Amino acid sequence: MTFSSPSAAVICDSVSHTGARLTTIEVTLHRFVLAELNTHRVFSRNSSSSRAIPVAKQIERVMTNPAVPMEFGANQKGMQASELVDDAEGAMAAWLAARDAAVEQVRTLQAIGVHKQITNRLLEPFMWQTVIVSSTEWQNFFAQRCSPLAQPEIRLAAEAMREAYDASTPAHVEDGGWHTPYIRAEEESLDIETKKRISVARCARVSYLTHDGKRDLDADLNLYDRLISAEPPHWSPMEHVATPGDGPGNFHGWKQLRHLLGGDRA
């Protein structure tokens, strides 16, 4: 079996007249290092939810494309492994056996009638996680996570993100314009309010597509309405959509839609 590696792509890249660059990157990384990405407070981020994906689909994913360690370091003191184990094949077999055991117990729980928000958690160590990350500040993250001292799985994800960032050329956004991730070229003719709503919904879902694998503008608009009308509202997807200017939040030189809608008080 050939195993995947972390990957990343720039979804939207904008620069204001003041030179403030706002970049949105979609990264797929090992679920078990997600916490290391989430420690960086300058990031706005949303990720695909274990609670939203049907159990059968999650099982299929971990069986056909499991997230496995990039290497098996030998046990020693400290946070980093300087040597690799001699029996990497045995270590991989043990990891995959753990996956198979988790899948078996998930099926048992499913037969009992347990909801996917519980059963899918057992599969998380073997999942790939797709995350959308927006920020105006990247250098500290790259310095820390591209370091050889970082765990290999987060390091490879960070290196993929840095490569995508360095290869991207930001588009100039005038005052009054908007940074709208996931808006496709053929959708640029839509009015700006519609584009903002669609962008928010897709950031919440972390995809152009619905969880059923369809592209549906009405579903995007309905999802936006549910996010904004929920009690409490789900503000985080609205942080990725922004316009040039100074405001509260974790971006420099950009005002986030969240705060323009009052989400800074929630």
Backbone as CSV, one residue per row, in Angstrom:
resi,resn,N_x,N_y,N_z,CA_x,CA_y,CA_z,C_x,C_y,C_z
1,MET,0.840,-1.198,0.000,0.000,0.000,0.000,0.872,1.243,0.000
2,THR,0.517,2.227,-0.825,1.216,3.509,-0.852,0.470,4.495,0.034
3,PHE,1.186,5.123,0.954,0.549,6.035,1.897,0.738,7.480,1.457
4,SER,-0.247,8.308,1.783,-0.228,9.717,1.400,0.686,10.525,2.307
5,SER,0.964,11.756,1.875,1.712,12.731,2.668,0.875,13.986,2.825
6,PRO,1.201,14.841,3.789,0.482,16.098,3.915,0.553,16.915,2.631
7,SER,-0.476,17.707,2.386,-0.530,18.538,1.178,-1.177,19.870,1.513
8,ALA,-0.919,20.870,0.673,-1.471,22.203,0.918,-1.634,22.948,-0.395
9,ALA,-2.615,23.847,-0.435,-2.856,24.681,-1.612,-3.394,26.027,-1.160
10,VAL,-2.968,27.082,-1.825,-3.516,28.411,-1.549,-4.896,28.505,-2.189
11,ILE,-5.880,28.877,-1.396,-7.264,29.001,-1.860,-7.573,30.431,-2.270
12,CYS,-7.030,31.384,-1.541,-7.270,32.795,-1.833,-6.095,33.597,-1.272
13,ASP,-5.606,34.552,-2.059,-4.420,35.314,-1.654,-4.643,36.767,-2.065
14,SER,-4.633,37.673,-1.094,-4.982,39.069,-1.351,-3.987,40.004,-0.679
15,VAL,-3.803,41.179,-1.280,-2.969,42.205,-0.665,-3.687,43.543,-0.788
16,SER,-3.661,44.304,0.287,-4.326,45.602,0.301,-3.392,46.685,-0.218
17,HIS,-3.904,47.909,-0.348,-3.070,49.012,-0.845,-1.974,49.370,0.138
18,THR,-2.135,48.947,1.419,-1.093,49.218,2.419,-0.027,48.122,2.431
19,GLY,-0.215,47.080,1.609,0.749,45.996,1.558,0.471,44.862,2.518
20,ALA,-0.683,44.906,3.202,-1.042,43.823,4.117,-1.526,42.622,3.306
21,ARG,-0.836,41.514,3.451,-1.161,40.307,2.685,-1.974,39.341,3.550
22,LEU,-3.100,38.929,3.031,-3.973,37.951,3.690,-4.048,36.713,2.800
23,THR,-3.651,35.579,3.343,-3.589,34.349,2.569,-4.403,33.257,3.249
24,THR,-5.185,32.571,2.451,-5.967,31.427,2.933,-5.419,30.158,2.290
25,ILE,-5.050,29.212,3.126,-4.460,27.950,2.672,-5.326,26.794,3.147
26,GLU,-5.565,25.847,2.261,-6.204,24.588,2.638,-5.115,23.543,2.788
27,VAL,-5.052,22.941,3.966,-4.020,21.944,4.237,-4.673,20.652,4.687
28,THR,-4.125,19.541,4.231,-4.541,18.225,4.700,-3.371,17.611,5.452
29,LEU,-3.604,17.295,6.713,-2.530,16.813,7.579,-3.043,15.687,8.460
30,HIS,-2.145,15.057,9.174,-2.518,13.997,10.101,-3.416,14.573,11.201
31,ARG,-4.522,13.912,11.452,-5.437,14.385,12.499,-4.745,14.445,13.854
32,PHE,-3.782,13.556,14.087,-3.172,13.513,15.414,-2.189,14.652,15.682
33,VAL,-1.890,15.508,14.688,-1.089,16.706,14.972,-1.911,17.986,14.786
34,LEU,-3.233,17.839,14.680,-4.075,19.025,14.518,-3.886,20.007,15.671
35,ALA,-3.732,19.508,16.880,-3.569,20.393,18.040,-2.352,21.295,17.892
36,GLU,-1.317,20.828,17.217,-0.118,21.648,17.048,-0.376,22.804,16.077
37,LEU,-1.226,22.597,15.095,-1.629,23.691,14.221,-2.509,24.683,14.974
38,ASN,-3.367,24.168,15.840,-4.340,25.017,16.522,-3.735,25.894,17.610
39,THR,-2.478,25.665,17.977,-1.869,26.514,19.006,-1.512,27.900,18.485
40,HIS,-1.517,28.098,17.174,-1.088,29.376,16.599,-2.282,30.326,16.542
41,ARG,-2.307,31.287,17.470,-3.490,32.128,17.658,-3.666,33.187,16.576
42,VAL,-2.631,33.423,15.765,-2.793,34.391,14.672,-3.608,33.797,13.531
43,PHE,-3.888,32.498,13.588,-4.626,31.836,12.521,-6.130,31.870,12.789
44,SER,-6.896,32.098,11.724,-8.307,31.741,11.727,-8.409,30.426,10.980
45,ARG,-9.170,29.490,11.496,-9.182,28.165,10.897,-10.525,27.479,11.116
46,ASN,-10.862,26.661,10.170,-11.986,25.738,10.287,-11.542,24.409,9.695
47,SER,-12.071,23.336,10.232,-11.683,22.025,9.722,-12.893,21.117,9.590
48,SER,-12.751,20.148,8.715,-13.828,19.189,8.509,-14.089,18.456,9.818
49,SER,-15.342,18.235,10.123,-15.741,17.697,11.423,-15.972,16.198,11.367
50,SER,-15.433,15.496,12.346,-15.714,14.069,12.468,-17.199,13.822,12.675
51,ARG,-17.881,14.790,13.273,-19.300,14.618,13.589,-20.178,14.707,12.353
52,ALA,-19.650,15.307,11.269,-20.481,15.574,10.096,-20.402,14.489,9.029
53,ILE,-19.383,13.642,9.096,-19.150,12.662,8.041,-19.791,11.331,8.430
54,PRO,-20.551,10.706,7.544,-21.154,9.401,7.864,-20.102,8.375,8.256
55,VAL,-20.470,7.473,9.172,-19.532,6.487,9.687,-18.966,5.622,8.561
56,ALA,-19.824,5.183,7.665,-19.365,4.301,6.582,-18.304,4.988,5.733
57,LYS,-18.480,6.293,5.497,-17.500,7.023,4.691,-16.180,7.166,5.439
58,GLN,-16.243,7.418,6.750,-15.014,7.533,7.528,-14.272,6.198,7.575
59,ILE,-15.008,5.108,7.723,-14.357,3.795,7.724,-13.673,3.542,6.387
60,GLU,-14.377,3.860,5.297,-13.781,3.668,3.976,-12.488,4.468,3.837
61,ARG,-12.492,5.690,4.341,-11.302,6.536,4.222,-10.122,5.976,4.997
62,VAL,-10.350,5.539,6.234,-9.210,5.058,7.026,-8.751,3.676,6.563
63,MET,-9.612,2.966,5.857,-9.198,1.669,5.325,-8.417,1.818,4.018
64,THR,-8.834,2.751,3.171,-8.187,2.890,1.861,-7.028,3.879,1.875
65,ASN,-7.080,4.874,2.771,-6.019,5.883,2.811,-5.791,6.326,4.253
66,PRO,-5.284,5.450,5.098,-5.101,5.820,6.502,-3.964,6.815,6.683
67,ALA,-4.106,7.642,7.694,-3.004,8.512,8.102,-2.069,7.687,8.981
68,VAL,-0.853,7.525,8.526,0.138,6.743,9.270,1.342,7.638,9.558
69,PRO,2.097,7.353,10.614,3.292,8.155,10.896,4.238,8.180,9.699
70,MET,4.858,9.327,9.486,5.805,9.463,8.385,7.089,8.687,8.663
71,GLU,7.374,8.460,9.942,8.513,7.643,10.343,8.266,7.172,11.762
72,PHE,8.948,6.113,12.149,8.822,5.575,13.504,10.138,5.804,14.239
73,GLY,10.160,6.871,15.031,11.351,7.186,15.791,11.538,6.246,16.971
74,ALA,12.793,5.994,17.298,13.105,5.116,18.429,12.883,5.854,19.741
75,ASN,12.417,5.130,20.735,12.127,5.718,22.039,13.402,6.230,22.708
76,GLN,13.322,7.454,23.274,14.428,8.040,24.021,13.867,9.178,24.857
77,LYS,14.692,9.752,25.703,14.274,10.903,26.484,14.054,12.101,25.572
78,GLY,13.171,13.017,26.010,12.956,14.237,25.255,11.801,14.128,24.278
79,MET,11.536,15.234,23.564,10.387,15.316,22.682,10.684,14.877,21.262
80,GLN,11.952,14.796,20.890,12.315,14.405,19.528,13.033,13.060,19.531
81,ALA,12.773,12.296,18.472,13.501,11.038,18.267,14.641,11.298,17.295
82,SER,15.840,10.965,17.703,16.996,11.214,16.832,17.339,10.017,15.954
83,GLU,16.844,8.841,16.340,17.090,7.626,15.565,15.761,6.974,15.221
84,LEU,15.772,6.131,14.205,14.581,5.390,13.829,14.644,3.974,14.393
85,VAL,13.481,3.381,14.590,13.460,1.998,15.063,14.026,1.077,13.979
86,ASP,14.554,-0.059,14.405,15.091,-1.020,13.443,13.981,-1.730,12.677
87,ASP,12.881,-1.985,13.364,11.795,-2.762,12.759,10.648,-1.834,12.342
88,ALA,10.880,-1.021,11.314,9.835,-0.115,10.838,8.639,-0.882,10.277
89,GLU,8.900,-2.008,9.663,7.805,-2.814,9.106,6.898,-3.336,10.221
90,GLY,7.499,-3.776,11.310,6.714,-4.243,12.448,5.923,-3.117,13.093
91,ALA,6.534,-1.931,13.169,5.838,-0.780,13.737,4.635,-0.402,12.885
92,MET,4.812,-0.422,11.555,3.696,-0.102,10.674,2.583,-1.138,10.809
93,ALA,2.941,-2.390,10.913,1.940,-3.438,11.078,1.148,-3.238,12.363
94,ALA,1.832,-2.819,13.429,1.147,-2.574,14.698,0.184,-1.394,14.575
95,TRP,0.624,-0.347,13.862,-0.241,0.825,13.671,-1.511,0.434,12.906
96,LEU,-1.351,-0.327,11.845,-2.498,-0.722,11.029,-3.390,-1.713,11.773
97,ALA,-2.791,-2.532,12.644,-3.600,-3.429,13.469,-4.462,-2.625,14.439
98,ALA,-3.898,-1.539,14.963,-4.678,-0.662,15.837,-5.838,-0.034,15.067
99,ARG,-5.578,0.366,13.827,-6.663,0.888,12.978,-7.766,-0.143,12.793
100,ASP,-7.373,-1.374,12.474,-8.362,-2.425,12.239,-9.195,-2.686,13.500
101,ALA,-8.548,-2.650,14.652,-9.277,-2.849,15.910,-10.260,-1.707,16.154
102,ALA,-9.830,-0.484,15.843,-10.722,0.664,16.019,-11.936,0.550,15.098
103,VAL,-11.705,0.160,13.849,-12.806,-0.005,12.900,-13.783,-1.069,13.395
104,GLU,-13.257,-2.170,13.919,-14.125,-3.236,14.424,-15.018,-2.729,15.546
105,GLN,-14.448,-1.944,16.466,-15.241,-1.443,17.584,-16.227,-0.357,17.137
106,VAL,-15.848,0.411,16.140,-16.781,1.399,15.591,-18.002,0.696,15.007
107,ARG,-17.772,-0.384,14.299,-18.891,-1.141,13.733,-19.773,-1.725,14.830
108,THR,-19.151,-2.146,15.916,-19.926,-2.645,17.048,-20.801,-1.538,17.637
109,LEU,-20.201,-0.379,17.862,-20.965,0.754,18.394,-22.078,1.172,17.442
110,GLN,-21.771,1.137,16.147,-22.768,1.495,15.151,-23.959,0.529,15.215
111,ALA,-23.679,-0.754,15.377,-24.744,-1.750,15.472,-25.592,-1.537,16.721
112,ILE,-24.967,-1.055,17.779,-25.700,-0.752,19.012,-26.604,0.469,18.822
113,GLY,-26.218,1.329,17.861,-27.012,2.522,17.592,-26.393,3.809,18.094
114,VAL,-25.092,3.787,18.384,-24.409,4.980,18.891,-24.210,5.987,17.756
115,HIS,-24.399,7.267,18.065,-24.305,8.339,17.068,-22.878,8.490,16.553
116,LYS,-22.766,8.962,15.316,-21.451,9.112,14.689,-20.565,10.121,15.388
117,GLN,-21.146,11.048,16.161,-20.293,12.004,16.868,-19.435,11.322,17.936
118,ILE,-19.822,10.119,18.340,-19.012,9.320,19.256,-18.185,8.291,18.495
119,THR,-18.841,7.537,17.625,-18.132,6.430,16.967,-16.961,6.913,16.126
120,ASN,-17.131,8.022,15.439,-16.055,8.510,14.569,-14.813,8.931,15.342
121,ARG,-14.968,9.246,16.622,-13.801,9.681,17.408,-12.754,8.573,17.513
122,LEU,-13.200,7.325,17.529,-12.247,6.224,17.629,-11.361,6.122,16.387
123,LEU,-11.821,6.697,15.284,-11.075,6.613,14.030,-10.095,7.771,13.850
124,GLU,-10.157,8.777,14.706,-9.391,10.000,14.485,-7.878,9.803,14.400
125,PRO,-7.269,8.903,15.172,-5.811,8.751,15.024,-5.384,8.305,13.628
126,PHE,-6.314,7.771,12.866,-5.984,7.222,11.554,-6.564,8.070,10.420
127,MET,-7.081,9.238,10.764,-7.719,10.115,9.782,-6.762,11.168,9.258
128,TRP,-7.001,11.571,8.018,-6.473,12.819,7.490,-7.474,13.923,7.817
129,GLN,-6.972,15.099,8.154,-7.824,16.229,8.494,-7.562,17.363,7.511
130,THR,-8.606,17.883,6.922,-8.475,19.028,6.027,-8.897,20.285,6.773
131,VAL,-8.023,21.285,6.735,-8.220,22.519,7.500,-8.044,23.707,6.566
132,ILE,-8.894,24.705,6.701,-8.691,25.969,6.008,-8.124,26.959,7.026
133,VAL,-7.020,27.595,6.667,-6.298,28.500,7.565,-6.108,29.838,6.865
134,SER,-6.503,30.918,7.532,-6.304,32.266,6.998,-5.471,33.078,7.984
135,SER,-4.537,33.861,7.454,-3.690,34.663,8.336,-2.981,35.748,7.549
136,THR,-2.605,36.807,8.272,-1.724,37.832,7.724,-0.297,37.650,8.252
137,GLU,-0.104,36.669,9.143,1.213,36.436,9.745,1.535,34.946,9.676
138,TRP,2.579,34.626,8.962,2.948,33.229,8.752,4.360,32.881,9.199
139,GLN,5.221,33.867,9.340,6.644,33.564,9.495,6.964,32.829,10.789
140,ASN,6.300,33.165,11.889,6.583,32.464,13.141,6.162,31.002,13.046
141,PHE,5.016,30.759,12.415,4.573,29.384,12.208,5.580,28.612,11.379
142,PHE,6.025,29.210,10.273,7.002,28.513,9.422,8.305,28.261,10.180
143,ALA,8.734,29.238,10.973,9.988,29.081,11.718,9.893,27.935,12.724
144,GLN,8.751,27.830,13.394,8.603,26.799,14.413,8.329,25.426,13.817
145,ARG,7.422,25.373,12.863,6.911,24.075,12.413,7.684,23.490,11.219
146,CYS,8.441,24.302,10.522,9.318,23.763,9.472,10.679,23.370,10.034
147,SER,10.863,23.564,11.304,12.122,23.234,11.970,12.313,21.719,12.044
148,PRO,13.556,21.253,11.961,13.817,19.819,12.152,13.462,19.331,13.551
149,LEU,13.237,20.267,14.490,12.833,19.881,15.839,11.352,19.570,15.934
150,ALA,10.576,19.959,14.925,9.139,19.695,14.932,8.864,18.230,14.636
151,GLN,7.730,17.734,15.116,7.340,16.362,14.790,7.202,16.233,13.279
152,PRO,7.685,15.138,12.698,7.713,15.031,11.235,6.387,15.296,10.551
153,GLU,5.278,14.873,11.148,3.977,15.021,10.495,3.560,16.490,10.392
154,ILE,3.769,17.295,11.437,3.423,18.713,11.358,4.470,19.452,10.528
155,ARG,5.719,18.990,10.563,6.771,19.647,9.769,6.485,19.519,8.276
156,LEU,6.115,18.347,7.830,5.834,18.154,6.410,4.606,18.950,5.975
157,ALA,3.622,19.053,6.850,2.451,19.878,6.536,2.851,21.345,6.427
158,ALA,3.658,21.821,7.377,4.093,23.216,7.364,4.955,23.512,6.146
159,GLU,5.808,22.567,5.765,6.638,22.773,4.579,5.784,22.855,3.319
160,ALA,4.738,22.035,3.242,3.830,22.111,2.099,3.101,23.453,2.077
161,MET,2.725,23.953,3.235,2.058,25.247,3.328,3.008,26.374,2.925
162,ARG,4.247,26.304,3.393,5.223,27.339,3.041,5.513,27.339,1.542
163,GLU,5.625,26.158,0.958,5.868,26.069,-0.480,4.709,26.684,-1.263
164,ALA,3.465,26.399,-0.840,2.298,26.966,-1.514,2.252,28.485,-1.339
165,TYR,2.574,28.946,-0.143,2.573,30.384,0.147,3.610,31.107,-0.707
166,ASP,4.829,30.570,-0.755,5.910,31.223,-1.502,5.640,31.234,-3.006
167,ALA,4.904,30.244,-3.488,4.636,30.148,-4.930,3.445,30.996,-5.365
168,SER,2.706,31.529,-4.409,1.481,32.265,-4.730,1.747,33.761,-4.879
169,THR,1.051,34.386,-5.806,1.107,35.835,-5.986,-0.237,36.427,-5.563
170,PRO,-0.252,37.267,-4.534,-1.540,37.797,-4.068,-2.156,38.779,-5.059
171,ALA,-3.473,38.765,-5.123,-4.217,39.706,-5.959,-4.477,40.985,-5.171
172,HIS,-4.353,42.131,-5.857,-4.591,43.410,-5.185,-6.080,43.590,-4.939
173,VAL,-6.433,43.967,-3.717,-7.823,44.223,-3.339,-7.945,45.681,-2.898
174,GLU,-8.774,46.439,-3.595,-8.982,47.844,-3.264,-9.789,47.986,-1.979
175,ASP,-9.741,49.162,-1.371,-10.617,49.450,-0.244,-12.060,49.221,-0.677
176,GLY,-12.810,48.516,0.158,-14.180,48.171,-0.186,-14.300,46.832,-0.869
177,GLY,-13.163,46.273,-1.326,-13.163,44.937,-1.905,-13.090,43.884,-0.809
178,TRP,-13.168,42.620,-1.216,-13.235,41.546,-0.233,-12.345,40.368,-0.605
179,HIS,-11.807,39.753,0.434,-11.100,38.479,0.352,-12.153,37.400,0.587
180,THR,-12.434,36.594,-0.455,-13.529,35.623,-0.381,-13.042,34.236,-0.810
181,PRO,-12.525,33.450,0.128,-12.044,32.109,-0.212,-13.139,31.239,-0.824
182,TYR,-12.717,30.365,-1.717,-13.561,29.358,-2.360,-14.530,29.917,-3.395
183,ILE,-14.463,31.199,-3.701,-15.268,31.728,-4.797,-14.540,31.421,-6.100
184,ARG,-15.210,30.729,-6.997,-14.611,30.318,-8.254,-14.653,31.448,-9.276
185,ALA,-13.803,31.353,-10.288,-13.698,32.422,-11.288,-15.044,32.705,-11.940
186,GLU,-15.814,31.657,-12.237,-17.108,31.858,-12.904,-18.166,32.439,-11.974
187,GLU,-17.832,32.544,-10.683,-18.786,33.121,-9.722,-18.463,34.568,-9.380
188,GLU,-17.404,35.110,-9.957,-17.006,36.481,-9.632,-18.051,37.509,-10.062
189,SER,-18.918,37.151,-10.994,-19.952,38.089,-11.440,-21.119,38.193,-10.467
190,LEU,-21.176,37.310,-9.471,-22.226,37.406,-8.458,-22.043,38.680,-7.641
191,ASP,-23.131,39.189,-7.078,-23.009,40.391,-6.259,-22.212,40.059,-4.996
192,ILE,-21.571,41.070,-4.415,-20.608,40.851,-3.345,-21.262,40.250,-2.109
193,GLU,-22.501,40.620,-1.789,-23.150,40.056,-0.611,-23.360,38.553,-0.777
194,THR,-23.740,38.135,-1.970,-23.918,36.703,-2.238,-22.574,35.983,-2.151
195,LYS,-21.529,36.575,-2.716,-20.213,35.948,-2.669,-19.721,35.798,-1.231
196,LYS,-19.949,36.793,-0.413,-19.524,36.715,0.986,-20.226,35.565,1.702
197,ARG,-21.513,35.422,1.462,-22.268,34.352,2.115,-21.818,32.969,1.640
198,ILE,-21.624,32.844,0.334,-21.170,31.567,-0.209,-19.787,31.232,0.335
199,SER,-18.907,32.222,0.390,-17.551,32.006,0.896,-17.584,31.539,2.340
200,VAL,-18.402,32.169,3.166,-18.517,31.767,4.573,-18.959,30.319,4.681
201,ALA,-19.993,29.953,3.910,-20.505,28.587,3.977,-19.448,27.574,3.577
202,ARG,-18.703,27.880,2.535,-17.682,26.939,2.067,-16.507,26.861,3.038
203,CYS,-16.203,27.966,3.702,-15.165,27.917,4.735,-15.628,27.060,5.910
204,ALA,-16.923,27.127,6.236,-17.457,26.302,7.323,-17.372,24.828,6.966
205,ARG,-17.609,24.529,5.710,-17.607,23.140,5.244,-16.211,22.681,4.835
206,VAL,-15.314,23.652,4.604,-13.958,23.412,4.112,-14.011,22.695,2.763
207,SER,-14.835,23.228,1.867,-14.938,22.614,0.553,-15.861,23.428,-0.338
208,TYR,-15.647,23.319,-1.653,-16.634,23.809,-2.609,-17.898,22.956,-2.561
209,LEU,-17.719,21.700,-2.131,-18.784,20.711,-2.260,-19.509,20.498,-0.938
210,THR,-20.773,20.120,-1.006,-21.502,19.691,0.172,-20.943,18.337,0.620
211,HIS,-21.357,17.893,1.795,-20.885,16.595,2.277,-21.424,15.453,1.421
212,ASP,-22.398,15.729,0.590,-22.893,14.731,-0.363,-22.117,14.757,-1.671
213,GLY,-21.081,15.609,-1.746,-20.250,15.649,-2.939,-20.825,16.465,-4.076
214,LYS,-21.720,17.394,-3.777,-22.357,18.205,-4.810,-21.967,19.668,-4.658
215,ARG,-21.978,20.403,-5.768,-21.807,21.848,-5.724,-23.189,22.476,-5.849
216,ASP,-23.609,23.224,-4.813,-24.997,23.673,-4.729,-25.026,25.054,-4.080
217,LEU,-25.275,26.097,-4.892,-25.286,27.466,-4.365,-26.395,27.666,-3.353
218,ASP,-27.555,27.071,-3.601,-28.654,27.216,-2.646,-28.290,26.590,-1.303
219,ALA,-27.611,25.444,-1.340,-27.178,24.808,-0.100,-26.170,25.697,0.630
220,ASP,-25.284,26.364,-0.124,-24.327,27.291,0.498,-25.055,28.435,1.206
221,LEU,-26.018,29.038,0.526,-26.751,30.168,1.106,-27.574,29.730,2.311
222,ASN,-28.155,28.542,2.230,-28.917,28.029,3.373,-28.006,27.757,4.562
223,LEU,-26.803,27.244,4.282,-25.863,26.994,5.371,-25.457,28.306,6.025
224,TYR,-25.199,29.339,5.226,-24.864,30.640,5.809,-25.978,31.107,6.739
225,ASP,-27.215,30.996,6.297,-28.350,31.428,7.126,-28.389,30.654,8.433
226,ARG,-28.086,29.359,8.385,-28.106,28.568,9.619,-26.964,28.980,10.548
227,LEU,-25.806,29.302,9.977,-24.671,29.728,10.800,-24.973,31.027,11.533
228,ILE,-25.577,31.972,10.828,-25.800,33.300,11.405,-26.996,33.326,12.346
229,SER,-27.958,32.421,12.132,-29.176,32.429,12.945,-29.122,31.462,14.110
230,ALA,-28.066,30.638,14.173,-27.945,29.678,15.275,-27.837,30.421,16.598
231,GLU,-28.190,29.744,17.661,-28.092,30.338,18.991,-27.191,29.462,19.857
232,PRO,-25.930,29.873,20.087,-25.314,31.097,19.567,-24.886,30.934,18.106
233,PRO,-24.660,32.054,17.399,-24.191,31.960,16.007,-22.817,31.300,15.918
234,HIS,-22.554,30.698,14.761,-21.237,30.097,14.508,-20.392,31.136,13.764
235,TRP,-19.551,31.849,14.522,-18.831,32.989,13.960,-17.549,32.614,13.229
236,SER,-16.905,31.511,13.598,-15.541,31.285,13.115,-15.408,31.250,11.592
237,PRO,-16.356,30.688,10.821,-16.169,30.710,9.358,-16.184,32.114,8.767
238,MET,-16.737,33.073,9.518,-16.822,34.450,9.036,-15.519,35.211,9.231
239,GLU,-14.544,34.589,9.883,-13.259,35.246,10.074,-12.403,35.216,8.814
240,HIS,-12.632,34.263,7.920,-11.809,34.135,6.712,-12.155,35.191,5.658
241,VAL,-13.364,35.710,5.710,-13.853,36.689,4.737,-13.569,38.072,5.311
242,ALA,-12.830,38.897,4.568,-12.345,40.149,5.155,-12.176,41.224,4.093
243,THR,-12.144,42.474,4.563,-11.970,43.631,3.694,-10.824,44.482,4.228
244,PRO,-10.077,45.181,3.380,-8.940,45.968,3.873,-9.354,47.003,4.913
245,GLY,-8.518,47.164,5.910,-8.768,48.141,6.966,-8.356,47.587,8.307
246,ASP,-8.364,48.432,9.317,-7.988,48.035,10.659,-9.236,47.695,11.457
247,GLY,-9.147,46.669,12.257,-10.273,46.260,13.074,-9.821,45.310,14.153
248,PRO,-10.759,44.859,15.001,-10.407,43.850,15.999,-10.146,42.511,15.316
249,GLY,-9.676,41.568,16.085,-9.431,40.252,15.514,-7.954,39.969,15.361
250,ASN,-7.643,38.878,14.699,-6.273,38.394,14.628,-5.592,38.682,13.293
251,PHE,-6.197,39.520,12.449,-5.560,39.935,11.199,-5.033,41.359,11.343
252,HIS,-3.909,41.626,10.684,-3.369,42.980,10.620,-3.695,43.572,9.248
253,GLY,-4.348,44.728,9.243,-4.646,45.408,7.993,-5.898,44.917,7.282
254,TRP,-6.662,44.059,7.939,-7.900,43.540,7.358,-8.980,43.463,8.430
255,LYS,-10.198,43.813,8.040,-11.355,43.718,8.926,-12.148,42.467,8.554
256,GLN,-12.358,41.614,9.539,-13.051,40.357,9.306,-14.566,40.550,9.329
257,LEU,-15.241,39.800,8.466,-16.703,39.861,8.418,-17.308,39.548,9.778
258,ARG,-16.705,38.643,10.504,-17.218,38.299,11.837,-17.434,39.543,12.686
259,HIS,-16.439,40.406,12.699,-16.497,41.558,13.597,-17.403,42.656,13.035
260,LEU,-17.507,42.721,11.725,-18.429,43.681,11.137,-19.887,43.292,11.423
261,LEU,-20.136,42.015,11.669,-21.476,41.533,11.983,-21.754,41.469,13.472
262,GLY,-20.781,41.878,14.279,-20.987,41.891,15.727,-20.428,40.693,16.452
263,GLY,-19.682,39.847,15.739,-19.142,38.652,16.369,-18.033,38.918,17.363
264,ASP,-17.522,40.151,17.415,-16.489,40.473,18.398,-17.075,40.572,19.791
265,ARG,-18.393,40.595,19.885,-19.039,40.667,21.210,-19.495,39.303,21.683
266,ALA,-19.204,38.250,20.887,-19.689,36.911,21.242,-18.520,35.999,21.598
